[in-house]
Structures are given as structure tokens and as C-alpha cells.
Amino acid sequence: MKGFARIATGCCLLVSLALWPAAANAQQDKIAQTGMKFLSFSPSPRAAALGDAMSAMEGDARNLFYNPASMGWQRAYVSASMATTQWIADIDFYAGSLSFRPAGGRLGVFGFSFMSVDFGELEETIRFDNDDGFMDIGTFSPMSWVFGFGYARPLSDRFSVGGHVKYAQENLAESIVGYATEGDNEYVRADNSAGVYAFDFGVLYKTGFRSLNFAVDARNFSQEIVYEEESLQLPLTLSIGVSMDVMDLLAATGTGAQGRKLHALRIALNASNPRDFSEQIKVGGEYSFLQTFSLRAGYAFPSDVQGVTFGVGVQRLFGNGGFSADYSATTFDIFSTVHRIALSFSL
């Protein structure tokens, strides 16, 4: 099994190195070329506070939104989480996840995820021959949601793989395309909704050097969606990441073993190549004290308006389970600060 893990890891590395430059050079200008952009949203306060550098971070069902292979290292029998985000322009995101590790992990880890977007009410208008050039005819409420099922499993004590299949639906409400009869106020409407299956894949490799992890993942593989005559691709993103608790380096000298029991400082780094934006470097750090209190900070660059993200977390562990509460705040230049909150528990 270990030999297979080494072979699989080598293959993944070769594939990722081969695909990375091709994907990076496929399009010179990659701005706003995708649909269902909400699928690339980061719902986890912890992840956002780490600059979304989550590919190589071990976890539970919450990692389905980042690298499904990370879920394979879950130790609890069941884990659940709920999160909410107050986004820009009074848009609200709601997300949740649930995972099971039956038979002591011999069958792998099964997970479920969902996320929905509440855009609120928007004004609906049509062109009209008056001084304003339009007429207000009421309001409409677009909506988006996605449900997913994931599976992850360690193939050895160092290597895990995972996948995540999702069904996403986006309803942009009905648009007016004409009048039922000439001079009548009855409108002919056209439906503007689309649904599609999407897939995420990932691998995570524990290098064996202290707590250094390496990971590769790809999110939102799918066919194109079509609105009327316009087709759009989903926000496919390829990522490579590393993470490590740097307190391990102190413990290795024999002078920091006791301090390592009290303190942890995990650093994470991601290089991502999204389909509709320039390549990004994401970096984050998490300091934890007594495995109870955490302070986090992260940054992604280049970025048009997003600034530094800060976050805090409080958790209480018992055995392989526990509960936690996380919060993050992301600055957005001229826009309002984005707040994320999440509650999680595991047994």
C-alpha cells in the first residue's frame, strides 16, 4: 500500500506540473469569464482567515469546500458545521457540512455539503418611452444553491485521496421578453435558470518531515451551462499547497518539546490558478494556545480589492471530538468589511 501511495503521489506531481503551465497560458486575459461564481466562494471563517490557503490543511467535512482529500484525516466519528457570511451589497451566504467516519475509518470518510446564496430583493425594470427611459414593475429575488456528496480515504499513513460531486442550481428569475398582445400590460417571460453537476478532486501527502504536508486539488470540473444563447464555464480552479506547524522545528532541537504542547504555529501556502482570474499566491498563519484559542491572519495576491483577513477561534476538545466557534473579518478596500461566523462540533 505504501508503494502504491508513492507511485500515486509521483503521478499526481507529474500531472500537476504538466497541467499548471498549460492552464496558466491557456488564456491571456481571464477576467469575468465564468458563471455560477458562487461556487468559488469560501464559506469557512477559518479558511478565509488563512487566506484560503487550505489545500494542505487536514480537517473534516468543512474541507469539502477546498480539498476533499483533507477530510480523509478526520478522527471523529461524526462532524458537523454551520456557517454564515455577510457579504458585500447585503448578500448573505449560508453553508453547512456533515461527515461520517464509520468502522473506525476502514471504509473511509463520507461527507455532505451545501451552500446557498440570498441576494435579497432587486428592482425589476423594463425599457419604456418616458422621461426616465424605463418603468419600474416590481421586484425579483434571484437565488443560487449547491448540494454535494464527498468521499475521502487515506491509502496509507501518509497519503489520502478524495472526491466531491455537486449539483448546483442558479435561478436568475424570469425576464420579460415581450408583451402578450400589442398595447397590453401582460408580459411574456423567459426562464433564466440553469443546473449542472460539478466535480472536485484532491490528494494530500504527508511528507514524513515533521508535520509538512503537500497537496494538489482541482475544483469545479463540469460541462458548460447555457442561458438562452450564451454558454458559460464554471470557475474551475487548480491549486498546489503546503502547510506545516513550525513549532515542530523547535521540538526537533530538543529545546521546544514542552513549548510545542502549549503552542502551535501552522503556516500554509497555496498557489492557485483560477479560470477567470490571474494566478494567485495565498498565505496564512494560525497561532494556537493550549489547543483552545487561535489567532489567524491571511492574504491573497494579486487582488483587486480584497485586503488582509483576520480571524479568531475558540475550541474545546474531548477525545477525538469537541466543538468550536470561528470568526473572520476580511477588508475590501472601498467596500464594507465581510464577516464570517461558524459553529462546529464533532463526536
C-alpha positions as CSV (number, residue, x, y, z in Angstrom):
1,M,0.0,0.0,0.0
2,K,2.8,2.4,0.8
3,G,4.5,1.6,-2.5
4,F,1.2,2.4,-4.3
5,A,0.9,5.7,-2.4
6,R,4.4,6.7,-3.5
7,I,3.6,5.9,-7.1
8,A,0.3,7.7,-7.0
9,T,1.9,10.7,-5.4
10,G,4.6,10.8,-8.1
11,C,1.9,10.6,-10.8
12,C,-0.1,13.4,-9.2
13,L,3.0,15.6,-9.1
14,L,3.8,15.0,-12.7
15,V,0.3,15.6,-13.8
16,S,0.0,18.8,-11.8
17,L,3.4,20.1,-13.1
18,A,2.3,19.4,-16.6
19,L,-1.1,21.0,-16.3
20,W,0.0,24.1,-14.4
21,P,1.8,26.0,-17.2
22,A,-0.7,24.9,-19.8
23,A,-3.6,26.2,-17.7
24,A,-1.7,29.4,-16.9
25,N,-1.0,30.1,-20.6
26,A,-4.4,29.0,-21.9
27,Q,-5.8,32.5,-21.7
28,Q,-4.1,35.8,-21.6
29,D,-6.9,37.8,-20.2
30,K,-9.0,35.8,-17.7
31,I,-11.4,38.3,-16.2
32,A,-15.1,37.5,-15.6
33,Q,-15.3,34.5,-17.9
34,T,-17.3,32.1,-15.8
35,G,-20.8,31.6,-14.5
36,M,-22.1,30.4,-11.1
37,K,-19.2,32.3,-9.5
38,F,-20.6,31.5,-6.0
39,L,-19.1,28.0,-6.4
40,S,-15.7,29.5,-5.8
41,F,-16.8,31.3,-2.6
42,S,-15.0,30.4,0.7
43,P,-17.6,29.9,3.4
44,S,-15.3,28.9,6.3
45,P,-14.1,31.6,8.7
46,R,-11.0,29.7,9.5
47,A,-10.2,29.2,5.8
48,A,-10.9,32.8,4.9
49,A,-8.7,34.0,7.8
50,L,-5.9,31.8,6.4
51,G,-6.2,33.5,3.0
52,D,-7.9,30.3,1.7
53,A,-4.6,28.5,1.8
54,M,-6.4,25.3,2.7
55,S,-5.2,22.7,0.2
56,A,-2.7,21.0,2.6
57,M,-4.6,21.5,5.8
58,E,-6.0,18.3,7.4
59,G,-9.6,18.6,8.5
60,D,-13.2,17.2,8.3
61,A,-16.3,17.9,6.1
62,R,-15.6,21.6,6.1
63,N,-12.6,20.8,3.8
64,L,-15.0,19.6,1.1
65,F,-15.2,23.3,0.0
66,Y,-11.4,23.3,-0.5
67,N,-9.6,19.9,-0.9
68,P,-11.8,16.8,-0.3
69,A,-8.8,14.6,0.3
70,S,-8.2,16.6,3.6
71,M,-11.4,15.0,5.0
72,G,-9.7,11.7,5.0
73,W,-7.7,12.5,8.2
74,Q,-10.9,13.1,10.2
75,R,-10.6,11.4,13.6
76,A,-14.1,11.9,15.0
77,Y,-17.0,9.5,14.1
78,V,-19.2,12.4,13.0
79,S,-18.5,16.1,12.4
80,A,-20.9,18.9,11.5
81,S,-20.6,22.6,10.9
82,M,-22.8,25.6,10.0
83,A,-21.5,28.9,8.7
84,T,-22.9,32.2,7.6
85,T,-21.4,35.2,5.8
86,Q,-22.5,38.8,5.5
87,W,-21.2,39.6,2.0
88,I,-20.9,42.8,0.1
89,A,-24.2,44.6,-1.0
90,D,-26.3,42.8,1.7
91,I,-25.8,39.4,0.1
92,D,-25.8,36.5,2.5
93,F,-24.2,33.1,2.2
94,Y,-25.2,30.1,4.2
95,A,-23.2,26.8,4.2
96,G,-23.1,23.6,6.1
97,S,-21.3,20.3,6.1
98,L,-21.7,16.8,7.7
99,S,-19.3,13.9,7.6
100,F,-19.2,10.3,9.0
101,R,-16.2,8.0,9.6
102,P,-17.8,4.5,10.1
103,A,-15.9,1.4,11.1
104,G,-13.0,3.3,12.6
105,G,-12.1,4.7,9.2
106,R,-11.7,1.4,7.5
107,L,-14.4,2.4,5.0
108,G,-13.1,5.9,4.6
109,V,-15.0,9.2,5.4
110,F,-18.3,10.1,3.8
111,G,-19.4,13.8,3.7
112,F,-22.2,16.0,2.6
113,S,-22.1,19.8,1.9
114,F,-24.5,22.5,1.0
115,M,-24.3,26.3,0.3
116,S,-26.9,28.8,-0.7
117,V,-26.9,32.5,-1.6
118,D,-29.6,35.0,-0.6
119,F,-29.3,38.0,-3.0
120,G,-32.2,39.8,-1.4
121,E,-34.8,41.7,-3.5
122,L,-33.8,43.6,-6.6
123,E,-35.7,46.2,-8.6
124,E,-37.2,45.0,-11.9
125,T,-37.5,47.4,-14.7
126,I,-38.2,47.4,-18.4
127,R,-37.4,50.0,-21.1
128,F,-40.2,52.5,-21.6
129,D,-40.9,55.6,-23.6
130,N,-41.0,58.1,-20.8
131,D,-38.6,60.7,-19.4
132,D,-36.7,58.1,-17.4
133,G,-36.4,55.7,-20.3
134,F,-37.6,52.8,-18.1
135,M,-40.6,51.7,-16.0
136,D,-40.4,50.1,-12.5
137,I,-42.6,47.0,-12.5
138,G,-41.7,45.5,-9.1
139,T,-39.0,43.3,-7.5
140,F,-37.4,39.9,-8.1
141,S,-35.3,37.6,-6.0
142,P,-32.5,35.6,-7.7
143,M,-31.1,32.6,-5.8
144,S,-28.3,30.1,-6.0
145,W,-27.6,26.8,-4.2
146,V,-25.4,23.7,-4.3
147,F,-25.5,20.3,-2.6
148,G,-22.6,17.9,-2.6
149,F,-21.5,14.4,-1.6
150,G,-17.9,13.7,-0.9
151,Y,-15.7,10.7,-0.1
152,A,-12.1,10.6,1.2
153,R,-9.8,7.8,2.3
154,P,-6.2,7.5,3.4
155,L,-4.4,4.9,1.2
156,S,-1.5,4.8,3.7
157,D,-0.4,6.6,6.8
158,R,0.8,9.4,4.6
159,F,-1.4,9.6,1.5
160,S,-5.1,10.4,1.1
161,V,-7.3,10.9,-1.9
162,G,-10.8,12.4,-2.1
163,G,-13.6,13.5,-4.4
164,H,-16.7,15.7,-4.2
165,V,-19.6,15.6,-6.6
166,K,-22.0,18.5,-6.5
167,Y,-25.3,19.6,-8.1
168,A,-25.5,23.4,-8.5
169,Q,-28.6,25.4,-9.4
170,E,-28.8,29.1,-10.2
171,N,-32.1,30.9,-10.8
172,L,-31.8,34.5,-12.0
173,A,-35.6,34.9,-12.1
174,E,-37.8,35.3,-15.2
175,S,-37.1,38.1,-17.6
176,I,-39.6,40.0,-19.8
177,V,-39.1,39.3,-23.5
178,G,-42.2,40.9,-24.8
179,Y,-46.0,41.6,-24.5
180,A,-48.7,39.0,-24.8
181,T,-50.7,41.3,-27.1
182,E,-50.0,44.7,-28.6
183,G,-50.8,47.5,-26.1
184,D,-51.5,45.0,-23.3
185,N,-49.7,45.0,-19.9
186,E,-49.5,41.2,-19.8
187,Y,-45.8,40.2,-20.3
188,V,-44.2,37.3,-21.9
189,R,-41.5,36.0,-19.6
190,A,-38.5,33.7,-20.2
191,D,-37.0,31.5,-17.5
192,N,-33.3,32.2,-16.6
193,S,-32.2,29.2,-14.6
194,A,-29.6,26.5,-15.0
195,G,-28.4,23.4,-13.2
196,V,-25.2,21.4,-13.6
197,Y,-23.2,18.7,-12.0
198,A,-19.6,19.6,-10.9
199,F,-16.7,17.6,-9.5
200,D,-13.8,18.3,-7.2
201,F,-10.7,16.1,-6.8
202,G,-7.7,16.2,-4.5
203,V,-4.8,14.4,-2.9
204,L,-2.9,15.2,0.3
205,Y,0.6,13.8,1.1
206,K,2.3,13.8,4.5
207,T,5.9,14.1,3.5
208,G,7.2,12.5,6.8
209,F,9.3,15.6,7.5
210,R,7.8,16.7,10.8
211,S,4.2,18.0,10.0
212,L,5.0,19.1,6.5
213,N,2.1,18.4,4.1
214,F,1.8,18.7,0.4
215,A,-1.5,18.8,-1.6
216,V,-2.9,19.2,-5.1
217,D,-6.6,19.8,-5.8
218,A,-9.0,20.8,-8.6
219,R,-12.4,22.3,-8.1
220,N,-15.5,22.7,-10.3
221,F,-14.9,20.4,-13.2
222,S,-18.1,20.5,-15.3
223,Q,-19.8,21.0,-18.6
224,E,-20.8,24.4,-19.7
225,I,-24.1,26.0,-18.7
226,V,-26.3,27.8,-21.1
227,Y,-28.5,30.8,-20.7
228,E,-30.6,31.4,-23.9
229,E,-27.8,31.5,-26.4
230,E,-24.9,32.3,-24.1
231,S,-22.8,29.5,-22.7
232,L,-20.6,29.9,-19.6
233,Q,-18.0,27.7,-17.9
234,L,-17.8,27.2,-14.2
235,P,-15.0,28.7,-12.1
236,L,-12.5,25.8,-12.4
237,T,-9.5,26.3,-10.1
238,L,-6.3,24.3,-9.8
239,S,-4.3,24.6,-6.6
240,I,-1.0,23.3,-5.1
241,G,-0.4,23.8,-1.4
242,V,1.9,23.1,1.5
243,S,1.5,23.5,5.3
244,M,3.5,22.9,8.4
245,D,3.4,23.5,12.2
246,V,6.8,25.4,12.5
247,M,6.8,24.6,16.2
248,D,8.0,21.1,15.1
249,L,11.3,22.6,14.2
250,L,11.8,23.8,17.8
251,A,10.8,20.4,19.1
252,A,13.4,18.8,16.8
253,T,16.2,20.6,18.6
254,G,15.1,19.1,22.0
255,T,14.5,22.6,23.4
256,G,10.9,23.2,22.4
257,A,9.1,20.0,23.2
258,Q,7.3,21.5,26.2
259,G,6.5,24.7,24.4
260,R,5.1,22.7,21.5
261,K,2.5,21.2,23.9
262,L,1.3,24.7,24.7
263,H,1.8,26.5,21.4
264,A,1.3,25.7,17.7
265,L,2.0,27.9,14.7
266,R,0.9,26.5,11.4
267,I,1.9,28.2,8.2
268,A,0.0,27.4,5.0
269,L,0.8,28.4,1.4
270,N,-1.2,27.9,-1.8
271,A,-0.5,28.7,-5.4
272,S,-3.8,28.7,-7.3
273,N,-4.7,29.1,-11.0
274,P,-8.4,30.1,-11.4
275,R,-10.1,30.0,-14.8
276,D,-11.4,33.6,-14.6
277,F,-8.7,35.5,-12.7
278,S,-4.9,35.9,-12.6
279,E,-2.8,33.3,-10.8
280,Q,-2.7,33.9,-7.1
281,I,-0.4,33.2,-4.1
282,K,-2.3,32.6,-0.9
283,V,-0.6,32.6,2.5
284,G,-1.9,32.2,6.0
285,G,-0.8,31.7,9.6
286,E,-2.6,30.2,12.6
287,Y,-1.3,30.5,16.2
288,S,-2.9,28.3,18.8
289,F,-2.5,28.2,22.5
290,L,-3.4,25.2,24.6
291,Q,-5.3,23.8,21.6
292,T,-8.1,26.2,22.7
293,F,-7.5,29.7,21.4
294,S,-6.5,30.6,17.9
295,L,-5.4,33.8,16.2
296,R,-5.3,33.8,12.4
297,A,-4.3,36.1,9.5
298,G,-4.0,35.6,5.8
299,Y,-3.6,37.4,2.5
300,A,-4.1,36.5,-1.2
301,F,-2.3,38.4,-4.0
302,P,-2.6,39.8,-6.6
303,S,-6.1,41.1,-5.6
304,D,-8.2,43.9,-7.0
305,V,-9.9,45.0,-3.7
306,Q,-9.6,42.2,-1.2
307,G,-7.2,43.0,1.7
308,V,-5.9,41.2,4.7
309,T,-8.2,38.8,6.6
310,F,-8.1,38.4,10.3
311,G,-9.8,35.7,12.5
312,V,-10.1,34.1,15.9
313,G,-11.3,30.7,17.0
314,V,-12.2,29.0,20.3
315,Q,-12.4,25.3,20.6
316,R,-12.9,22.7,23.3
317,L,-11.6,19.2,22.7
318,F,-12.6,15.9,24.3
319,G,-11.1,12.7,22.9
320,N,-11.5,12.7,19.1
321,G,-14.4,15.2,19.3
322,G,-15.1,18.7,20.5
323,F,-16.8,21.9,19.5
324,S,-15.5,25.2,18.1
325,A,-16.6,28.7,17.2
326,D,-14.8,30.7,14.5
327,Y,-14.9,34.3,13.2
328,S,-13.2,36.2,10.5
329,A,-13.2,39.7,9.0
330,T,-12.0,40.5,5.5
331,T,-11.3,44.0,4.4
332,F,-12.4,45.0,0.9
333,D,-11.0,48.5,0.0
334,I,-13.9,50.8,-0.7
335,F,-16.5,48.1,0.2
336,S,-17.7,47.1,3.6
337,T,-15.8,44.5,5.7
338,V,-17.0,41.0,5.2
339,H,-17.8,39.0,8.3
340,R,-18.0,35.2,8.6
341,I,-19.2,33.1,11.6
342,A,-19.2,29.3,12.0
343,L,-20.1,26.8,14.7
344,S,-18.8,23.2,14.6
345,F,-19.0,20.1,16.7
346,S,-17.7,16.5,16.4
347,L,-18.1,13.3,18.3
